[in-house]
Amino acid sequence: MGDVSPNGETPVNEPDRPDEAAELRGRAESLLREQQRDAPVNCDAAGMNRLVHELQVHQIELELQNAELTHARDEIEDGLRRYTELYDFAPVAYLTLDYDFVIRQINLTGATLLGIERSLLIGRPFKQFVAPDGRSDFADFVVRILGSQGRETCEIPLLRPGGAETRPYVHIEAVAIEPEGSLRVMVFDITEQKRLKEMIWRQANYDPLTQLPNRRLFIDRLRHDLETTHRAGQMLALLFIDLDRFKEVNDTYGHDAGDKLLIEAARRMSECVRATDTVARFSGDEFTIALSALTEMDRIGSVAGDIVEALAQPFVIGDAVLHVSASIGITMYPLDANDMTGLIRNADQAMYVAKAAGRNRFSYFTPSLQRAAQERLDLIRDLRVALPGGQFEVHFQPIVDLATGRVVKAEALLRWHHPQRGMVCPGAFIGVTEDVGLSGILGDWVFAEAAHWARRWRDEPGHAIQVSVNVSPMQFAIAGSAERWGRMLADLALAGSQIGIDVTEGLLLNDSPVAADELRRVREAGITVAVDGFGTGQSALACLTKSEIDVIKIDRSLVRDLGTDANDRALIDGIIAMAHKLGIQVVAEGVETPEQRDMLRAAGCDFGQGFLFAPPLPPESVWARWATLPM
């Protein structure tokens, strides 16, 4: 019940202003007089009590209604407050725009997204906040929404708010409210989703190491380039690039150094082409380049030559200076093939031709390469079963002491007796074994065979000689080779001095720590180290200063013209003299005539090897032939 006045009556709620209260009281008294004039007068006590009771009940009813109205008002205000909070702090930007796309209302999320205080946004056109590369799409969106009765959407980038590291990318949904002449707009910030989507796409289409397109993206771009080239009536060149001897770098210096070399190689290749050309990492150490929209052939050779030259330059990786080269195969559209598969196959085949021709060069596809490529695939297939199938043999060629004419050494030479082709020339398959990773296994097998026959001849009277084995750089690139060979010799109770290994100049000049350690272990085991094919490399003389060398073998190309070329004769005389001053013995390879033998003997050459003395022969029959060698 409400408060009671001093005279016992309950006061009526009065208006706030005195003049309003006076006016209301006057109207009430006037109405009361009119009612009393018409109503019967009943002023007994019972009547008065009933009247007071009715007035009190009525007062309580009014108070209850007033409380209910107040509670309802509070709930409405609380709901409005909650709605305002939800509206302002919703994860979506809400805007009301007029048909000119001027902002009439915006929540706090929207103001935060645009990077400007809310009060300053009212009355500004929304297009002011659209990034330049999104304005065309936004203009199309405006046209659609103004001509539509339904919901329209678009995705555009906005300008970067002040202090933001990245610009926002948004998804907009809007609907026109015709009676109001306004637009209800929702703006979703999809910057992170866009970033993740682009990251996933990039991971699927780019090589994470070199940041070049990967095989998948390259195939897609090549397909597009072929279509464009066909419509324009132009040409396209596909280059297939393989880094020569990259596996040796990986095995010797580790994958970290190999990765850094690949990154630098990718950068060098990219600098050799136009921005419109595609350079891709196809796989491992293989790269592809598509030169599109060509109008002349000359540019192809120029680009290929630039790449060969760029990749032949030293790679400085940490404290090491590494050397690789490139073998490049080139094919043309539409001259060589009309489809993508044919182009890739042709370029791959041409690349192998460049590699077989000596590496560090490029080769164009020709129809004959198709046949050669198939033969190479057949050769690889047959090589994989040749060793377990017992098809390999080791033949031995004598190395003669030129002063006495006695056989003092022999070189173990691998031969392949193919079941269908017969005896296959080593030059036809040795390079392939390195390309397919068989050189290490095959090299160890040859070493074991050479050691076996060296041990056997040691136990035969007058047949104890040193046997030398050709060792590829790939074998020295793998730690543990020297230890493995040492165990083979120990199992045969064979001294290291009865075995020699022939290595290339490149192995000695490469500053590989793994190769250097392996070479040191070989010499510690007493195994003789010889440099094979000496005199043909640009750094041949530098090999003479290597302390790891016991013997040099003068290349047959110098011996061949010994009798007719004074320059070769002078060069051989100089090599022999310098080698002897350094305590290094000299073997002349490819001795085929008595004249060559006599000139070498006169020059002080220690040993001779060649068909003048004997060709390579199976081990079972060598001594019957060697016993009758010409002095």
KEZA-275379 format. One record per residue (C-alpha): residue in three letters; x, y, z. Coordinates in steps of 0.25 Angstrom, whole numbers, plus 5000, padded with zeros to 4 digits. Last residue first. Layout:
N
AlaXYZ/...
END
This chain:
631
Met544047754702/Pro542847694695/Leu541947614704/Thr542047464704/Ala541847434719/Trp540647534718/Arg539847444709/Ala539847314718/Trp539747404730/Val538447464726/Ser537647344723/Glu536847314736/Pro536647464738/Pro535847494726/Leu536647594716/Pro536847744715/Pro537747764702/Ala539247734703/Phe540547794702/Leu540447884689/Phe538947894693/Gly539247994704/Gln539948014717/Gly541348074720/Phe542148094733/Asp543248184738/Cys543348294728/Gly544848344727/Ala544648414714/Ala545448304707/Arg544448204712/Leu543348284706/Met544048304693/Asp544248154692/Arg542848114696/Gln542248214686/Glu543148164675/Pro542748014678/Thr541348054676/Glu540048044683/Val540248114697/Gly538848164701/Glu539248204715/Ala540548254720/Val540848224735/Val541648324743/Gln542248304758/Ile542148424767/Gly543348474776/Leu543048614774/Lys544248634765/His543848514758/Ala542448574755/Met543148704749/Ala544048624740/Ile542948534735/Ile541948644732/Gly542948724725/Asp543348614716/Ile541948584713/Leu541648734709/Ala542848734700/Arg542448614693/Asp541048664692/Asn541548794686/Ala542448724676/Asp541248654670/Thr541548534661/Gly542148424670/Leu541448464682/Asp540148474675/Arg539448364682/Val540148384696/Leu539448514698/Ser538048454695/Arg538348334704/Asp538348414716/Ile539648414725/Lys539348324738/Ile539848394750/Val540348314762/Asp540548334777/Ile539648444780/Glu539048484793/Ser540048594795/Lys539348684785/Thr540348774778/Leu540248694765/Cys538748714764/Ala538948864762/Leu539648824749/Ala538348764743/Ser537548884746/Gln536948904732/Gly536748754730/Thr537348674719/Gly538748644725/Phe538448524734/Gly537448424730/Asp537448354743/Val538048404756/Ala538648294764/Val538548254779/Thr539248134785/Ile538548064796/Gly539448064809/Ala538248064818/Glu538648204823/Arg538548244808/Val537048194807/Arg536748264820/Arg537248394815/Leu536448384802/Glu535248354810/Asp535448484819/Ala535748564806/Ala534448514800/Val533648544812/Pro534248684814/Ser533948724799/Asp534948824794/Asn534848774780/Leu536148774773/Leu536548634776/Leu535148574771/Gly535248664759/Glu536548604755/Thr535948464754/Val536248344763/Asp536948214760/Ile537048124772/Gly538248034775/Ile538347894782/Gln539547804786/Ser540047914795/Gly538747894804/Ala539247764808/Leu538347644806/Ala537847554817/Leu536647524809/Asp535647574820/Ala536547684823/Leu536547734809/Met535047734809/Arg534947804822/Gly535847914817/Trp534947934805/Arg533747954815/Glu534648054823/Ala535048134811/Ser533548144806/Gly533048184820/Ala532548324816/Ile531948344803/Ala532448444793/Phe533648354790/Gln532748254783/Met532048364775/Pro533448414771/Ser533648284763/Val534748184766/Asn535548114755/Val536247994761/Ser537747954761/Val538347824763/Gln539847814769/Ile540547694765/Ala540947554770/His541047464758/Gly542447404760/Pro542047284768/Glu540547284770/Asp540047324784/Arg540047464780/Trp539247434768/Arg538147384777/Arg538147504786/Ala538147604774/Trp537047524768/His536147534780/Ala536547684782/Ala536047714768/Glu534747634769/Ala534447714782/Phe534847844776/Val533947814764/Trp532747784773/Asp532947904781/Gly532947984768/Leu531647914764/Ile530947954777/Gly531448094777/Ser531148124762/Leu529748074763/Gly529048204766/Val528248224753/Asp529148334747/Glu530448274751/Thr530048134745/Val529648214732/Gly531048274731/Ile531748134732/Phe530748074721/Ala531148104707/Gly532548144710/Pro532748004716/Cys532547944703/Val531447824703/Met531947684701/Gly530747604695/Arg529447684692/Gln528447564696/Pro529047514709/His529847634712/His531347604716/Trp531647734723/Arg533147764725/Leu533847844736/Leu535347874735/Ala536347834746/Glu537647904743/Ala538947814745/Lys540247844751/Val541747794750/Val541747724737/Arg543247724733/Gly543847794721/Thr545047834729/Ala545147984727/Leu543648004723/Asp543147934735/Val541847884729/Ile540347914733/Pro539547784729/Gln538047794725/Phe537047714734/His535647674731/Val534547674741/Glu533247614737/Phe531747654739/Gln530547564735/Gly530447484748/Gly528947514748/Pro529047584762/Leu529947684755/Ala529147694741/Val527747704747/Arg527747854749/Leu528647874737/Asp527547814728/Arg526447914732/Ile527448034730/Leu527847984717/Asp526447974712/Leu526148114717/Arg527448154709/Glu526948084696/Gln525648154698/Ala526348294699/Ala527248264687/Arg526048234678/Gln525348364682/Leu526648434681/Ser526648404666/Pro525448494664/Thr526348614669/Phe526248694682/Tyr527248804684/Ser528448794693/Phe529048884704/Arg530348884711/Asn531048864724/Arg531048714722/Gly532048634714/Ala531248584702/Ala530448484711/Lys529848594719/Ala529448674706/Val528848544701/Tyr528148524714/Met527548664713/Ala527048634699/Gln526248514705/Asp525648604716/Ala525248704706/Asn524548604697/Arg523748544708/Ile523348674713/Leu522848724699/Gly522148594696/Thr521348604709/Met520948744706/Asp520448724693/Asn520748764678/Ala522148714678/Asp523548744671/Leu523148864662/Pro521948914670/Tyr522448944680/Met523948924682/Thr524948834690/Ile526148874698/Gly526948784707/Ile527948844717/Ser529148784725/Ala529548884736/Ser530848894744/Val531248884758/His532348934766/Leu532448964781/Val533249064789/Ala533149034803/Asp533249124815/Gly531749154816/Ile531249114802/Val531949194791/Phe531449134778/Pro532449144767/Gln532049184753/Ala531549074743/Leu530149104747/Ala530149244741/Glu530849194728/Val529849084725/Ile528749174728/Asp529249284719/Gly529449174708/Ala528049124709/Val527549274708/Ser528349304696/Gly527949164689/Ile526449204691/Arg526649344687/Asp527049304673/Met525849224670/Glu524949344667/Thr523449384669/Leu523349324683/Ala522049344691/Ser522549254702/Leu523849204708/Ala523549094718/Ile524649054727/Thr524748924735/Phe525648884747/Glu526248754751/Asp527048744764/Gly525948684772/Ser524748694764/Phe524148794754/Arg524548924760/Ala523949024752/Val524349144743/Thr523149204735/Asp523349314725/Thr522549444726/Ala523649514735/Arg524649484724/Val525749384726/Cys527249384731/Glu526949444745/Ser526049324748/Met527249224745/Arg528149294755/Arg527049304766/Ala526749154764/Ala528249114765/Glu528349204778/Ile527249124784/Leu527748994779/Leu529149024785/Lys528549054799/Asp527748924799/Gly529048844795/Ala529748914807/Asp528648874816/His528648734810/Gly530048694814/Tyr531348734809/Thr531848604802/Asp530548534799/Asn529748654795/Val530948714787/Glu531148574780/Lys529648564777/Phe529748704770/Arg530748634760/Asp530048704748/Leu528848794751/Asp527748754741/Ile527048854733/Phe525848824723/Leu525548944714/Leu524248954707/Ala524149054695/Leu522849114690/Met522549164676/Gln521449264671/Gly520149244663/Ala519449334673/Arg518349234676/His519349114677/Thr520249194687/Thr519149234696/Glu518649084697/Leu520149044699/Asp520349144710/His519049094717/Arg519548954717/Leu520948994721/Arg520349074733/Asp519548954738/Ile520848864736/Phe521648964743/Leu520648974755/Arg520748824757/Arg522248814755/Asn522548924766/Pro522549074763/Leu523849134769/Gln523949174784/Thr525249104784/Leu525049024797/Pro523549014798/Asp523248974784/Tyr522049044779/Asn520648994775/Ala520048914787/Gln520748994798/Arg520349124790/Trp518849074790/Ile518949044805/Met519549184808/Glu518549254799/Lys517349184807/Leu518049214820/Arg518149364816/Lys516749374811/Gln516249304824/Glu517049404832/Thr516549524824/Ile515149474824/Asp514549594832/Phe513049584829/Val512249714825/Met510749714827/Val509949814820/Arg508449864820/Leu508249964809/Ser507350084810/Gly506250144802/Glu505350124814/Pro504150064806/Glu505249994797/Ile506049914807/Ala507149864798/Val507949744803/Ala509449734805/Glu510549624808/Ile511949664808/His513149574809/Val514449644814/Tyr515949654812/Pro516649734822/Arg518049804819/Thr519149744826/Glu520149804837/Ala519049904842/Gly519550034848/Gly518550124840/Pro517450034834/Arg517949964821/Leu516949994810/Leu515949884807/Pro516049764799/Ile514749704792/Glu513849584793/Cys512349604788/Thr510949574791/Glu509549604787/Arg508249574795/Gly506949594788/Gln506049694780/Ser507249724771/Gly507549844762/Leu508149934773/Ile508949804778/Arg509449764765/Val509949904761/Val510649924774/Phe511349784773/Asp511949824759/Ala512449954765/Phe513049864777/Asp513749774767/Ser514349894760/Arg514749954773/Gly515549834778/Asp516949864773/Pro516850004778/Ala516549964792/Val515049994797/Phe514950094808/Gln514550214800/Lys513450124794/Phe512650134807/Pro512350274805/Arg512450364817/Gly511150424824/Ile511450354838/Leu512850304838/Leu513450414848/Ser512450374859/Arg512950224858/Glu514450254860/Ile515250204848/Gly516050074846/Leu515050024835/Leu514949884843/Thr514849964856/Ala513750044851/Gly513049924846/Thr513249854859/Leu512649974866/Asn511349974859/Ile511050054847/Gln509850144843/Arg509650244831/Ile510850214823/Val510750264808/Phe510550154798/Asp509750254789/Tyr508550164791/Asp508650194806/Leu509450104815/Thr509250034828/Leu510449954833/Tyr510649834842/Ala512149784843/Val512149634848/Pro512749584860/Ala511649654868/Phe512149764878/Asp511249874874/Tyr510049804871/Leu510149704883/Glu510449824892/Thr509249904886/Tyr508349784887/Arg508749764901/Arg508449914904/Leu507149904897/Gly506749774905/Asp507149854918/Glu506249974913/Ile505149884910/Glu505249804923/Asp505349934931/Arg504049984924/Ala503349864927/His503749874942/Thr503250014942/Leu501949984935/Glu501749864945/Ala502049964957/Asn501050064951/Gln499949964950/Leu500249924964/Glu500150064969/Leu498850094961/Glu498249974967/Ile498650014981/Gln498050154979/His496750084974/Val496650004986/Gln496950124995/Leu495850204987/Glu494850094989/His495150085003/Val494950235005/Leu493650224998/Arg493150105006/Asn493550175019/Met492750305015/Gly491550225011/Ala491550155025/Ala491750285032/Asp490550355026/Cys490750455015/Asn489850405004/Val489450514995/Pro488850464982/Ala489750484970/Asp489450594959/Arg490050714966/Gln491150624972/Gln491550574958/Glu491650724953/Arg492450764965/Leu493450654964/Leu493650684949/Ser493950824953/Glu494850784964/Ala495650684955/Arg495850794944/Gly496350894955/Arg497350784961/Leu497850754947/Glu498150904944/Ala498850914957/Ala499650794955/Glu500150844941/Asp500450974947/Pro501250914958/Arg502150824949/Asp502450674951/Pro501050624951/Glu500450574964/Asn500250434968/Val499050434977/Pro499250444992/Thr498550335001/Glu497650405012/Gly497850395026/Asn497950545029/Pro499450535031/Ser499550475018/Val499750315015/Asp500850255007/Gly500550144997/Met500050005000/
END
